[in-house]
């Protein structure tokens, strides 16, 4: 049975480094981002993200987020893949659980959801998931 959870997250750290630049190419950077989830998921997370910035301040990004905590009363960890965009005001992403990444009580987890983060250090998430 599919369960639905939602909540908020707070950015707890951000370490971004530009990738090697090539003349005439868009800016690409790699970031390690820490977050604390509250609500339907209680967890500490670390995301490794690659971002491509355009001259107008918008960006596209792809990341893998290691989630360690609790969901639905079960403890363990899993990895989310995120694919998103930043429109200059808000970052939005589609997320999906990486198959086979669940551990402990979260082994066999599968799911999809979204995140949204306006300027600042907080955002929202929602996740529809199933546990085997």
C-alpha positions as CSV (number, residue, x, y, z in Angstrom):
1,X,0.0,0.0,0.0
2,X,1.3,3.5,-0.9
3,X,1.8,5.9,1.9
4,X,2.1,9.7,1.5
5,X,4.3,11.9,3.7
6,X,5.2,15.5,3.6
7,X,7.1,18.0,5.7
8,X,9.8,20.6,5.7
9,X,13.6,20.6,5.4
10,X,16.3,23.0,6.6
11,X,19.6,23.4,4.8
12,X,22.3,22.8,7.5
13,X,25.4,23.1,5.3
14,X,26.4,24.1,1.7
15,X,29.8,23.6,0.2
16,X,30.0,24.4,-3.6
17,X,33.0,24.2,-5.8
18,X,33.1,25.3,-9.5
19,X,34.0,22.4,-11.9
20,X,36.8,23.0,-14.4
21,X,35.7,25.8,-16.7
22,X,35.8,25.6,-20.4
23,X,35.8,28.8,-22.5
24,X,32.4,29.4,-24.0
25,X,30.7,26.8,-21.8
26,X,28.1,27.3,-19.1
27,X,29.2,27.4,-15.5
28,X,29.1,23.9,-13.8
29,X,29.6,23.4,-10.1
30,X,29.5,20.5,-7.6
31,X,27.9,21.0,-4.2
32,X,27.6,18.9,-1.0
33,X,24.5,20.0,0.8
34,X,23.4,18.9,4.3
35,X,19.7,19.0,5.2
36,X,17.5,18.1,8.2
37,X,14.0,16.7,7.3
38,X,11.1,17.1,9.7
39,X,7.5,15.9,9.4
40,X,6.7,12.6,7.6
41,X,10.4,11.9,7.3
42,X,12.7,12.6,10.3
43,X,16.2,12.5,8.9
44,X,19.6,13.9,8.4
45,X,20.7,14.0,4.8
46,X,23.6,14.8,2.6
47,X,23.2,15.5,-1.1
48,X,25.9,15.5,-3.8
49,X,24.6,17.7,-6.6
50,X,26.0,18.8,-10.0
51,X,24.5,22.2,-11.1
52,X,24.7,24.0,-14.5
53,X,24.1,27.8,-14.3
54,X,22.9,30.0,-17.1
55,X,23.8,33.7,-17.5
56,X,20.2,34.7,-16.5
57,X,20.6,33.1,-13.0
58,X,18.6,30.0,-13.7
59,X,20.0,26.5,-13.3
60,X,19.4,22.8,-13.8
61,X,20.7,20.2,-11.3
62,X,21.0,16.5,-10.7
63,X,21.8,15.0,-7.3
64,X,21.9,11.9,-5.0
65,X,20.7,12.4,-1.5
66,X,21.6,9.9,1.3
67,X,18.8,9.9,3.8
68,X,19.4,8.5,7.3
69,X,16.5,8.5,9.7
70,X,12.9,7.4,10.1
71,X,9.8,7.2,7.9
72,X,6.5,5.6,8.9
73,X,8.0,4.5,12.2
74,X,10.8,2.6,10.5
75,X,14.4,3.4,10.8
76,X,17.2,3.0,8.3
77,X,18.5,4.8,5.2
78,X,17.9,5.1,1.5
79,X,19.1,7.2,-1.4
80,X,17.0,9.7,-3.4
81,X,17.9,10.8,-6.9
82,X,16.8,14.4,-7.7
83,X,16.4,16.1,-11.0
84,X,15.4,19.7,-10.9
85,X,15.5,23.3,-12.0
86,X,16.0,26.7,-10.4
87,X,14.0,29.5,-12.0
88,X,15.9,32.3,-10.2
89,X,13.4,32.4,-7.3
90,X,12.8,28.7,-6.4
91,X,14.4,25.3,-6.8
92,X,12.0,22.5,-7.6
93,X,12.9,18.9,-8.1
94,X,11.4,15.5,-8.8
95,X,12.8,12.8,-6.5
96,X,12.8,9.0,-6.7
97,X,14.1,6.3,-4.4
98,X,17.1,4.6,-5.9
99,X,16.1,0.9,-6.3
100,X,17.9,-1.4,-3.8
101,X,19.2,1.5,-1.6
102,X,17.1,0.9,1.5
103,X,18.7,-0.5,4.6
104,X,17.5,-1.9,8.0
105,X,13.8,-1.3,8.4
106,X,13.7,0.6,5.1
107,X,15.0,-2.2,3.0
108,X,12.8,-2.6,-0.1
109,X,11.5,1.0,0.0
110,X,10.3,2.5,-3.3
111,X,8.9,5.9,-3.9
112,X,8.6,9.2,-5.8
113,X,8.0,12.8,-4.7
114,X,8.9,16.4,-5.0
115,X,10.8,19.2,-3.2
116,X,10.5,22.9,-3.4
117,X,12.9,25.5,-1.9
118,X,12.5,29.3,-2.3
119,X,15.4,31.6,-1.4
120,X,16.5,31.0,2.2
121,X,17.4,27.9,4.2
122,X,14.0,26.0,4.3
123,X,11.9,24.1,1.9
124,X,9.1,21.5,1.6
125,X,8.9,17.9,0.4
126,X,6.3,15.3,-0.3
127,X,7.0,11.6,-0.9
128,X,4.7,8.7,-1.9
129,X,6.4,5.4,-0.9
130,X,5.9,1.7,-0.5
131,X,7.8,-0.7,1.7
132,X,8.1,-4.4,0.6
